[in-house]
Amino acid sequence: MAEPGSAPPPGRRAAQVLRWLCAQALLQAGAVLLGFGCFVLLFQTDLWSGVTILFYRGLILLGVAFLLTLAAMAGLAGLGRAWGLRRRDALGACILSLSLNLSVFVILPVTVDRSISVFLLGQMAAHPEERFTPERARRVFETVYLGAFRQMDRRLAEQQASGNVARMADGYVITPQGSAFIRFCALVARVFRTDTRLIDGTAAAPVPSTRGDRNPPDEPAGAVRR
């Protein structure tokens, strides 16, 4: 019989460690699944639907999902004290869940909502029997994305709501906040060696002639198949 205060036998210690690891794994997995489920379900509600910019609404709902998950995981951690869990373990699990949710949100919904590449693929999927030359893709972009969908108007309105541009009587001008954001983007571009032409604002190359394009021009109403 072990004396009071002495270390437990190696076999018992190994069992305790294994039980603690299993409890931690279950807690982490539960937080990830519950956090993601809450985040997705919150998007199906009208909470903060007045926030028209998807990214900003997503950040708010991420915070709500984090708080709901933290409350649930803290309760479970309290029930798992016999397995070595502590309430601070719930906080770590919920931070992991929040980080993964943010990554998924930025990579998937935000990309689907804003990507020109996704728009182009959607147009091609709607017309699988047709061929898209670069010239035709450019016309579809101009007539549908910029014309029928008015995406440039949307972008300017979003940047005004973000405080990066300000509206004047005859158009928009960039604000000091917007200029600071561009300087930050330039730093990111240098660090990760991305294409800096969109940030530098350099003049675009002349648009090549489309006389040789065999495909007829796309009309806004016919370019999108519902």
Number of C-alpha atoms within 10 A of each C-alpha: 3 8 7 7 6 7 10 13 9 9 8 11 12 12 11 16 13 13 15 18 15 13 19 21 13 13 22 22 16 19 26 22 14 21 30 22 14 18 24 16 12 17 15 8 9 8 12 14 11 8 12 11 16 14 15 13 16 22 13 14 20 25 13 16 24 25 15 16 29 23 13 16 25 21 13 17 22 16 13 17 13 13 17 16 20 17 17 13 17 25 20 15 24 30 18 18 26 23 14 14 23 16 11 13 19 13 11 10 14 14 13 13 12 13 11 13 11 13 17 17 11 14 19 17 12 14 14 10 8 10 12 17 13 11 19 18 16 16 19 23 21 16 19 22 18 15 14 15 14 13 14 12 11 13 13 17 17 15 16 18 13 14 14 20 21 17 13 8 5 6 9 15 13 14 15 12 13 18 13 12 13 15 14 12 15 20 13 13 15 12 9 9 10 11 11 15 12 11 12 12 8 9 8 8 6 6 8 7 8 15 7 7 13 11 13 8 14 17 13 17 10 9 18 16 10 5
